[in-house]
């Protein structure tokens, strides 16, 4: 009996062992909306299929904490005619970044690290970094800069252009240690260069701070506590479940190949999950760090993620989120992140609205469809 009581007590106190409730559901009409508005959104989504932007995709809308729309559209695979199911796991690409940044926020809240910590505190090899073309030491790189793409590392564009390369085969430890032997492209906190390297570095710091592998930290601190049971990094075992990736060409939609680069995990882009998994992350932010009334991370720490960081320029980026709209006092009203694979997750705090769109066609090729779709959705709720 004592053992049973002890286990119950542990489950109540430790979010890792606590059972998480299903996502709350509500009806479209109970939220003051009508069928014509919902059909307009469906029409806007279907347009992407009709005009061959995408073969299919899925959409989730959460309003005032309740899922009021969750639907799949079109096909997951053109050859087999397999439908695109709303629970299909997908490669979410850079939508991984807010997951990783939230995990770092949890560690910061636990006192295991701080956003202002220099990376060299955990990885001494970063202590003597220099900027290309300069002889003096660079300013210390911080975790905040790693999470906001302002650390001075090569951007994704520079990697694609062949201006910088690493051996991507190996552990996170090995790749990040090699990264520390290269000069920075610019002084930290002076420019913005969107890419994966800052997130790889931050994830390695998390490994050192906890003594655990990145995947384990994500599972124990984030996925299990928020109930994201479909979230993991096991691409190979789930490849049959994942909708086929396509790319638009002059001959229509063709299967996209040759995407994976090396064996190292990418904490800024390797996550596999479904819309429910992303919804649970965004609901954690909507609920100010709580799940079923249990605090996973303090709202004060989460707010730091929504602050635009120095070096970003005109547009704004915090820790793991683009800051799309701000209030008069400078606080964030709407945050979001996209994934190059064709995903997006949005939280509008003032509208109390979460929008998630999944496709597996590169976002850069679908903007002409996705923009009008999102416009239709937000106009519905803005009145």
C-alpha positions in Angstrom: 0.0 0.0 0.0 2.8 2.4 0.9 4.5 1.7 -2.5 1.2 2.5 -4.3 0.7 5.7 -2.4 4.3 6.7 -3.2 3.9 6.1 -6.9 0.7 8.1 -6.9 2.4 10.9 -5.2 5.3 10.8 -7.6 2.9 10.9 -10.6 1.1 14.0 -9.2 4.4 15.9 -8.5 6.4 14.9 -11.5 5.0 15.9 -14.9 7.0 13.1 -16.5 4.8 10.5 -14.9 1.5 12.5 -15.0 -1.3 11.5 -17.4 -2.1 14.3 -19.8 -5.7 15.0 -20.8 -6.8 14.9 -24.5 -6.9 18.2 -26.3 -10.2 19.9 -25.5 -12.7 19.9 -28.3 -15.5 22.3 -29.2 -17.9 22.9 -32.0 -17.5 25.5 -34.7 -20.9 27.0 -34.1 -20.5 27.1 -30.3 -17.7 29.5 -30.9 -20.0 32.0 -32.6 -19.0 30.9 -36.1 -21.1 29.7 -39.0 -20.9 27.1 -41.7 -20.3 29.5 -44.5 -17.1 30.8 -42.7 -15.9 27.2 -42.2 -16.6 26.4 -45.8 -14.7 29.5 -47.0 -11.6 28.1 -45.1 -12.1 24.7 -46.6 -12.3 26.3 -50.1 -9.1 28.3 -49.5 -7.3 25.1 -48.5 -8.7 23.1 -51.4 -7.5 25.7 -53.8 -3.9 24.6 -53.1 -4.8 21.1 -54.3 -6.8 22.3 -57.3 -4.0 24.5 -58.5 -1.3 21.9 -57.8 0.5 23.8 -55.1 0.2 20.7 -52.9 -1.2 17.1 -53.3 -2.8 17.4 -49.9 -2.4 18.6 -46.3 -4.0 19.1 -43.0 -5.4 22.0 -40.9 -6.1 22.5 -37.2 -7.7 25.5 -35.6 -7.9 25.9 -31.8 -10.0 28.8 -30.5 -10.2 29.7 -26.8 -8.4 26.5 -25.9 -10.7 24.1 -27.9 -10.0 22.3 -31.2 -12.9 23.4 -33.4 -11.5 22.3 -36.8 -9.2 19.4 -37.6 -9.3 18.1 -41.1 -7.2 16.4 -43.8 -7.4 17.4 -47.4 -6.3 15.7 -50.6 -3.7 13.0 -50.9 -0.6 12.0 -48.9 0.7 10.0 -51.9 -0.2 10.6 -55.5 0.6 7.1 -56.7 -1.2 5.1 -54.1 -4.0 7.7 -53.7 -3.6 7.5 -49.9 -5.6 10.2 -48.2 -3.8 12.9 -46.2 -5.0 12.1 -42.7 -5.2 14.8 -40.1 -3.2 12.6 -37.6 -0.4 11.8 -40.1 3.1 12.4 -38.7 5.1 14.7 -40.8 8.7 16.1 -41.1 8.1 19.5 -39.6 11.6 20.8 -40.4 12.2 24.2 -38.7 9.0 24.0 -36.7 11.4 21.9 -34.6 13.0 25.1 -33.4 10.3 26.3 -31.0 10.3 22.8 -29.5 14.0 22.9 -28.8 13.9 26.5 -27.6 11.0 25.6 -25.2 13.1 22.7 -23.8 16.0 25.2 -23.2 13.4 27.5 -21.4 12.5 24.6 -19.1 16.1 24.0 -18.3 16.5 27.7 -17.6 13.5 27.7 -15.3 15.0 24.7 -13.5 18.3 26.7 -13.0 20.3 24.2 -15.1 21.4 27.0 -17.4 20.6 30.6 -18.4 19.9 32.2 -21.7 22.7 34.7 -20.9 25.3 32.1 -20.3 28.3 32.1 -22.7 28.5 28.8 -24.6 32.2 28.6 -23.5 30.9 28.0 -19.9 29.9 24.5 -21.1 32.1 24.1 -24.2 35.6 25.7 -23.5 36.6 25.4 -27.2 34.2 28.3 -27.9 36.2 30.6 -25.7 38.7 31.7 -28.3 36.4 32.2 -31.3 37.4 34.8 -33.9 35.5 36.5 -36.7 36.6 35.9 -40.3 39.2 38.5 -41.4 39.9 39.8 -37.9 42.7 39.0 -35.5 41.0 39.9 -32.2 38.8 37.5 -30.3 35.1 37.7 -30.9 32.7 38.6 -28.1 31.5 35.6 -26.2 28.6 33.7 -27.9 25.5 33.3 -25.6 22.7 30.8 -25.6 20.3 33.6 -26.4 22.3 34.4 -29.6 22.3 30.7 -30.6 18.5 30.6 -30.3 17.9 33.8 -32.1 20.3 33.2 -35.1 22.6 36.1 -34.1 25.7 34.1 -32.8 27.7 34.7 -35.9 27.6 31.2 -37.4 27.1 30.5 -41.1 23.5 30.7 -42.1 21.6 28.1 -44.0 22.0 30.2 -47.2 25.7 30.3 -46.7 25.8 26.5 -46.2 23.8 26.0 -49.4 26.2 28.3 -51.3 29.2 26.2 -50.2 30.7 29.1 -48.1 31.0 26.8 -45.1 30.9 23.1 -44.4 31.2 20.6 -41.6 31.3 16.8 -41.4 27.6 16.1 -40.7 28.3 12.4 -39.9 28.8 11.9 -36.2 27.3 12.8 -32.9 26.1 16.2 -31.9 29.1 16.5 -29.6 31.5 15.8 -32.5 29.9 18.2 -34.9 29.7 21.1 -32.4 33.3 20.6 -31.3 34.3 20.8 -35.0 32.2 24.0 -35.4 34.2 25.6 -32.6 37.4 25.3 -34.6 36.0 27.6 -37.3 35.9 31.4 -37.4 32.5 33.2 -37.1 31.1 35.0 -40.1 30.3 38.1 -38.0 30.5 39.5 -34.5 27.8 38.0 -32.2 24.7 40.1 -31.8 25.4 42.3 -34.7 23.7 40.4 -37.6 21.0 37.8 -38.2 21.8 34.6 -40.1 19.0 32.1 -40.0 20.3 28.5 -39.7 20.8 25.3 -37.9 24.2 25.8 -36.2 23.0 27.9 -33.3 20.4 25.3 -32.4 22.9 22.4 -32.7 25.2 24.3 -30.3 22.4 25.1 -27.8 21.2 21.5 -27.8 24.8 20.4 -27.1 24.9 22.8 -24.2 21.7 21.1 -22.9 23.3 17.7 -23.2 26.3 18.9 -21.1 24.0 20.7 -18.5 21.9 17.6 -18.0 24.3 14.7 -18.8 21.7 13.3 -21.2 21.3 13.0 -24.9 19.3 15.7 -26.7 16.6 13.2 -27.7 16.2 12.0 -24.2 16.0 15.5 -22.8 13.3 16.5 -25.3 11.3 13.3 -24.4 11.6 13.7 -20.7 11.3 17.5 -20.3 8.9 18.3 -23.1 7.1 15.6 -25.1 6.0 13.4 -22.2 4.9 16.3 -19.9 2.8 18.0 -22.6 1.4 14.7 -23.9 3.1 14.9 -27.3 3.1 11.1 -27.8 3.7 11.3 -31.6 6.8 13.5 -31.3 10.2 11.9 -31.8 13.2 11.9 -34.1 12.9 8.3 -35.4 12.5 9.1 -39.1 13.5 5.6 -40.4 10.9 3.7 -38.5 8.1 6.0 -39.4 8.9 6.6 -43.1 5.8 4.5 -44.2 3.5 6.7 -42.1 4.9 10.0 -43.3 3.2 11.6 -46.4 5.4 11.6 -49.5 7.5 14.8 -49.9 6.9 16.6 -53.2 8.3 19.5 -55.0 6.7 21.7 -57.6 8.2 21.5 -61.1 7.3 22.4 -64.7 5.9 18.9 -65.0 3.7 19.2 -61.9 4.3 17.7 -58.4 7.3 15.3 -58.3 8.8 13.4 -55.4 11.4 15.3 -53.6 14.7 13.4 -53.0 18.1 13.9 -51.5 17.1 15.9 -48.5 19.0 14.3 -45.7 22.5 15.5 -45.0 24.6 13.4 -42.8 23.6 11.3 -39.8 23.8 14.0 -37.0 20.5 15.0 -35.5 19.4 18.5 -36.3 17.8 20.1 -33.2 16.5 22.9 -35.5 14.8 20.6 -38.0 14.7 16.8 -37.4 11.5 16.4 -35.5 8.7 14.1 -36.7 5.3 14.7 -35.2 1.6 15.2 -36.1 -0.6 18.3 -35.7 -1.6 17.2 -32.2 2.1 17.2 -31.2 2.5 20.8 -32.4 -0.8 21.8 -30.9 0.4 20.6 -27.5 3.5 22.7 -27.7 1.6 25.8 -28.8 -1.1 25.1 -26.1 1.7 25.1 -23.5 2.6 28.6 -24.6 -1.1 29.6 -24.8 -1.6 28.3 -21.3 1.4 30.3 -19.9 3.5 27.2 -19.3 0.8 24.9 -17.8 -0.6 21.5 -18.8 -3.7 20.4 -17.0 -3.1 23.0 -14.4 0.5 21.8 -13.7 3.3 24.3 -14.4 5.8 22.8 -16.7 7.7 26.1 -17.2 7.1 29.5 -15.6 5.4 32.2 -17.7 8.2 34.6 -16.9 10.7 32.4 -18.6 8.4 31.9 -21.6 8.0 35.6 -22.1 11.7 35.8 -22.7 11.2 33.7 -25.8 8.9 36.4 -27.3 11.3 39.3 -27.0 13.0 40.4 -30.3 16.8 39.9 -30.0 19.5 42.4 -31.0 20.9 42.0 -34.5 17.6 40.9 -36.1 17.0 44.0 -38.2 13.5 45.1 -39.2 11.7 41.8 -38.7 11.7 40.2 -35.3 12.8 36.9 -33.9 13.0 35.8 -30.3 14.0 32.3 -29.1 12.4 29.8 -31.4 9.6 32.0 -32.7 9.1 34.8 -35.2 7.3 37.7 -33.6 4.7 38.6 -36.1 2.6 41.2 -34.2 3.3 43.3 -31.2 1.1 45.4 -28.9 1.6 49.1 -28.2 3.7 48.3 -25.1 6.0 46.1 -27.2 4.8 42.8 -25.9 4.1 40.0 -28.4 0.6 39.5 -29.6 1.3 36.8 -32.3 4.2 34.3 -32.6 4.8 31.7 -35.2 7.3 29.4 -36.9 7.4 27.8 -40.3 9.1 24.7 -41.6 10.7 24.4 -45.0 9.0 21.0 -45.4 5.7 22.9 -45.6 4.5 23.3 -42.0 3.5 26.3 -39.9 2.3 26.8 -36.3 0.9 30.1 -35.1 -0.3 31.4 -31.7 -2.3 34.7 -31.6 -2.6 35.5 -27.9 -5.1 38.4 -28.3 -7.5 36.4 -30.6 -6.8 33.3 -28.4 -6.2 31.4 -31.6 -3.9 28.6 -32.7 -3.5 27.7 -36.4 -1.5 24.7 -37.7 -1.0 23.8 -41.3 0.8 20.7 -42.5 1.9 19.9 -46.1 5.0 18.2 -47.4 5.8 20.6 -50.2 8.5 23.3 -49.6 7.0 26.4 -48.0 8.8 28.7 -50.5 6.8 27.1 -53.3 3.4 27.4 -51.5 3.4 30.9 -50.2 1.0 32.1 -52.9 -1.5 29.6 -51.6 -0.8 29.6 -47.9 -0.9 33.4 -47.6 -4.5 33.7 -48.8 -5.5 30.7 -46.7 -4.1 32.3 -43.5 -5.7 35.6 -44.4 -9.1 33.8 -44.7 -8.7 32.2 -41.3 -7.6 35.3 -39.4 -10.3 37.5 -41.0 -12.8 34.9 -39.8 -11.7 35.5 -36.2 -10.9 39.1 -36.3 -14.5 39.9 -37.3 
